[in-house]
Amino acid sequence: MGENIKLVEFIDEKGVTIHELASRMGLSPRTIKRYLRELEEKGLVESRDGLYLLTPVGVKFKKALEVVKSRKEASPYIVTDPFRGNIVPLSFKNYRQLLAIIENELVDKKILDEHVRKYLIEWVKTSIGDEYLVYLLENNIVKNVDDLKEYLSMILKTIEG
């Protein structure tokens, strides 16, 4: 996902036309059409009677953007070694901190992969409230730390402009 993801913020359940989006975003209708096609392929929007609407998954993603924008910190997530049970002397309270841990390889990749597969979803549900990431984790779309890094980078880039 890239620049096209910003369109989600301008689409709702009532629907919007290509020309309305082009006007709001300051882009050509042709560019908007291409972006919408990419969002349709990802299952975030659908076309109905000349209008583009958010799908249920798109609604979750839009809510995720709002939640991450509004929430500065959540309850800390304590990293443990799932293979030995030892606490890794590290915790994080938001997506920016988690991304820094991943990018700087502060925790072994195998440990983080295990957390992504088994434990992180509960923190995302209860502390962050990001329904879209929950959906991606539950449906095994985000299945490892590399997928998570891609998601975190994309959502932070989207909300930070």
C-alpha positions, 0 to 999 in steps of 0.5 A, spaced: 500 500 500 502 506 498 499 513 496 493 510 494 491 508 502 490 516 503 483 515 499 480 511 505 480 517 509 475 520 504 470 514 503 465 512 507 459 507 507 455 512 503 459 512 497 463 517 493 464 519 486 471 519 482 470 526 481 469 528 488 475 524 490 479 527 485 477 534 487 478 533 495 485 530 494 487 534 488 489 529 483 486 527 476 480 522 476 485 517 472 490 517 478 484 516 483 481 511 478 488 507 479 488 508 486 481 505 487 482 499 483 488 497 487 484 498 493 479 494 490 484 488 489 486 489 497 478 488 499 478 495 502 473 498 497 468 496 492 464 500 486 456 500 486 452 504 482 458 509 480 460 510 487 465 507 491 464 505 498 468 502 504 467 494 504 467 491 512 474 490 511 475 497 509 471 500 515 476 496 519 482 499 516 479 506 516 478 505 524 485 503 525 487 509 522 483 513 527 485 509 533 492 509 531 492 517 530 488 518 537 492 514 541 499 516 543 500 510 548 497 503 550 498 499 556 505 496 555 507 489 551 512 485 555 516 481 550 518 474 553 522 469 550 516 464 548 521 458 548 524 459 555 519 463 558 525 469 560 523 476 560 526 480 555 528 487 558 524 491 553 517 493 552 513 498 548 507 502 548 505 504 541 506 502 534 512 507 533 516 503 539 514 497 536 517 499 529 523 501 532 524 495 536 523 491 529 527 495 525 533 496 530 533 488 531 533 489 538 529 482 539 531 476 536 527 475 529 525 468 532 522 471 538 518 476 535 515 472 529 513 467 535 509 473 538 506 475 532 503 468 531 501 467 538 501 473 542 501 480 539 493 479 537 491 480 544 495 486 545 492 489 539 485 488 541 485 490 548 490 496 548 490 499 541 483 497 538 486 496 531 481 492 528 484 492 521 490 489 524 486 484 528 483 482 522 490 481 518 493 477 524 486 472 525 486 471 517 494 469 517 495 475 512 500 478 517 504 472 519 511 474 521 515 480 523 516 482 516 509 482 515 508 486 521 513 491 519 510 492 513 504 494 516 506 498 521 510 502 516 504 503 512 500 505 517 504 510 521 506 513 514 499 514 512 497 518 519 503 522 519 503 524 512 
